[in-house]
Amino acid sequence: MKEKITLIRKEFPALKIRSDVPYAEITSLGVGSSLPFLAEIDDETELASLLAFTFANKIPVFILGGGTNLIGMDAPCPRLGLQLSREGFSCMELHENELCCGARLRLPELARQAAGAGLSGIAPLAGIPGTLGGALRMNAGASGACIGQFVTEIFGVRLDGSPYRANGDQIQWNYRCSSIPSDVCITGAKLKLVPCDPDTELALIEAEISARRNREPAGRNAGCTFRNVSELESAGRLIDECGLKNFHLGSLKVSENHANFVINSGNASEAEYVELLGAIRCAVAERYGFFLQPEVKFLNPASERQVWESVDPPQVHVLCGGVSSEREISLKSGCAVYNALRNAGFSVSLSDLKECDFDDPEMYAVDVIYPVLHGGFGEDGRLQKILENEDLKFVGSGSLSCALTMDKIASKRLMDRFGLPTAKWGIVSTQNRQLPENLNYPVILKAPMEGSTIGIVKVESAAEWDDALNEELKLSPEILVEEYIDGVEITVPIVNGKILSAIEIRSPHGFYDYDAKYVYKDGHTEYFCPVQTLSAEVVKRASADAYAFYLAANCRDILRVDFIVGKDGVPYMLEGNAIPGCTETSLVPKAAKVAGISFERMTATLVYAALKRV
């Protein structure tokens, strides 16, 4: 590296390069020995020229921001550190309600300057000690606000020296991460804020800074060590409940005030820090089945790998998509399950399965397959049969149960066998088009192998019958017809054999069809959990009947059972769904959240249920 630094100094004689800079000086945690070389960049022109030179000469570099979440190295770092100067990259210019800010501005100062200019919005972020550049990279957030929601444009320089520009809406702003390319050195951003009273905003900022000081521990630390698993499972609480507050390793200890902070009270080494984080991850994984993900950033990739390898999470492959009419809904469910398991620290992969066959070796290498295919071969048991034949563990009911619950006619027969109240019903077809004699209008026509309310239509009178039936027969040769029951629609979820709170569904037009579920052309459907308009006794009966269907159909892991509660107070069972919608806003996750079960915990427990099966 010394020879390469000599080249840089010759090419850029005015460039300020410091040698053997202690990490205690440039990082808030102070772990590690010292950084061999650190260059301070005065302006964007100098940055672009230097990066073009280092790229052309294959000189490795890294960008050092405020150092508030960076973990130093014990061994000499083989890369040149680059740090934007405060003077050159801490400016702020106001254009109407838009601020153009340098990346070296620290968030407390940025918030104060914005308030002084009569602009508000980022007061909740004022307690975060890092720089704007680091905040943008990680989509820093606090108190319900994230920096990404204010960004209209980002500027920077790529590691090859070329300029980078992106609009804020071109970036994916996720929890504690963004899609800003890793080879970009962020130099600034434009933020869109709203007008305010400066004194009021400044008071909010100081209150936020004070509150953060009071709840976060003193001493040298790198901020939060691990990402939260979910809103309901903070990393700090999980670590605390493992009894790890004040847990020591050399001069490092888990804070007794906030368990997600590691304090360096002496000259801790990188190796000690890595060992401590590994011990924490193992404890949380053993007790809760979650695999905490570091929020800190390691200068040494090998150290980061060592932390990740301290405990092995299950490997899960999520299947979604399919070719049914529910394809788009399945893709959304698959992504939601994938993200939830990622948040829980699992090793997850995702496939869009477009045929009921697979030869992907990855599926045979994982521990569990997680099907989230609504409708078609993914839900009617065909996919599950293949998985069973290949002796692969998977989430959800077996092939026979999936086939039964998917088939609305077979489900009706099962309900009748077990004495479960359901609407009067019959079967019509191309050969037998007449309304069954035991039914009266209005009636509901249902294609028996469709889901997500696809292929369901209400027929008010005989005048509508032929046209409606003709459309339904395009979906299936046999159509279920059942007498319409005017009442309250509820659904009862069951997860791992536990009956969750029933959910009341109020469609804007009284019929929970595809529009009411997904499109909202006629207004938004309302959901109430727990149920509001029915007695506890009625809900209890529906829950008992749902569980009876769960057992009768030999289901496992997850099931949602839908009901209409008639004017007579009887919950009439409509159908069961063995692979219900699985976005965070779907019905089963809604009920789980009311029970204090996060989407991350729900998906994780379903994986563990599959793992336990012999």
URQUINOR-V624552 format. One line per field, one symbol per residue. phi: phi as a letter, one per 30 degrees, with the letter a starting at -180 (. if undefined). psi: psi as a letter, one per 20 degrees, with the letter a starting at -180 (. if undefined). burial: b if it has 24 or more other ideal C-beta (glycine too) atoms within 12 Angstrom, else e. A space follows every 50 residues. Layout:
phi=???
psi=???
burial=???
This chain:
phi=.edddddddddbddddbcchddddccbddidjcadebbcccdaddddddd ddddddchcdbbccddidbccdcdddddbddcbdddddbbdbbcbhcccc bddddddddddddddddibbkcedcdddddddedddechebahicbdddc dcabcabddcjddbbadeddcdccdhabceedcccdclacbcbcdadedd ddddddddddddedccddjdaciddbdddadcbddedddeddicdidcbi ccadedcbdccccccbcdcddddddddddddddddddcicbececdccdc edddddddddacddcbcccbjibddceddddddddddeddddddiddbbb bcccadaabdedddcddbcbdbcdihddccjdddddddddhcdbdjdddd ddddddddddddddeddcicebdebabbaddbcddeddcbddbccbddcc bhidibbccdaddcdddddeddddcadbbdbbddcdaccbbcdbbhicdc ddcdccddbibdcddddbcidcjddcbbbddcccddddddddddddddde dddhdaiaabccbccdddicdcdcacbdbdebddcddddddddddicddd dddddddddddddd
psi=hhhhhggghhhmhipopqqlophhhiqhhjqaeqpgppppphrhghgggg hhghghjloprqpocijijppaqgrppjqpppppqghikjrpqpodjppo qqiipqhghggghgghjkqrhjhiihipiargghgggjlqrqkiqqhhii phqqqaprijiqqpqqqhiipoorokrrjpqhjpopirqpporqqrpggg ghhgghhggghhhhiqqrrprkbpgqqqgahinqggggggijkjpjpqoc jqqppihoijpppojcmqrggggggghghgggghghhijqnppphrppho hhgghhghjhpprqppoppaeajrijghhggggghggghghghijqoqrp qoojqmqqkohhhiirhppnploprbihijigghgghghjlppqprqrgg hghghhohghgghggghjkpprqqrapqahhniqpqhjqqqqrpppphkr akjpkpqpohrhhigggghgghihhqhppppqpppobpprqoqpplippr pqpppoqhkjomagghhhgkhjrpqqpporqhjqqhgghggggghghghg ghjlrqfpqppqqporhjjpoppgrqohmrpkrhjrgghghghhjjorhg hghghhghghhip.
burial=eeebbeebeeebeebbbeeebebeebbbbbbbbbbbbbbbbbbbebbbbb bbbbeeeebebbbbbbbbbbbbbbebbebbbbbbbeeebbbbeeeeebbb bbbbbbbbbbbbbbbebebbbbbbbbbbbbbbbbbbbbbbbbeebbbbbb bbbbbbbbbebeebebebeebebebbbbebeeebbbbbbbbbbeebeeee bbebbeebbeebeeebbebbbbbbbbbbbbebbbbbbbbbebebbebebe ebbbbeebbbbbbbbeebbbbbbbbbbbbbbbbbbeebbbbbbbbbbbbb eebbeebbebbebbbbbbbbbbebbbbbbbbbbbbbbbbbbbbbbbbbbb bbbeebebeeeebeebbbbbbbbbbbbbbbbbbbbbbeeeebbbbbbbbe bbbbbbbbbbbbebbeeeebbbbbbbbbeeeeeebbeebeebbbbbbbbb bbbbbbbbbeeeeebeebbeebbebbebbbbbbbbebbbbbbbbbbebbb bbbbbbbeeebbbbebbbeeeeeebebbbebeebeeebbebbbbbbbbbb ebbebbbbbbbbbbbbeeeebbbbbbbbbbbbbbbbbbbbbbbbbebbbb bbbbbbbbbbbeee
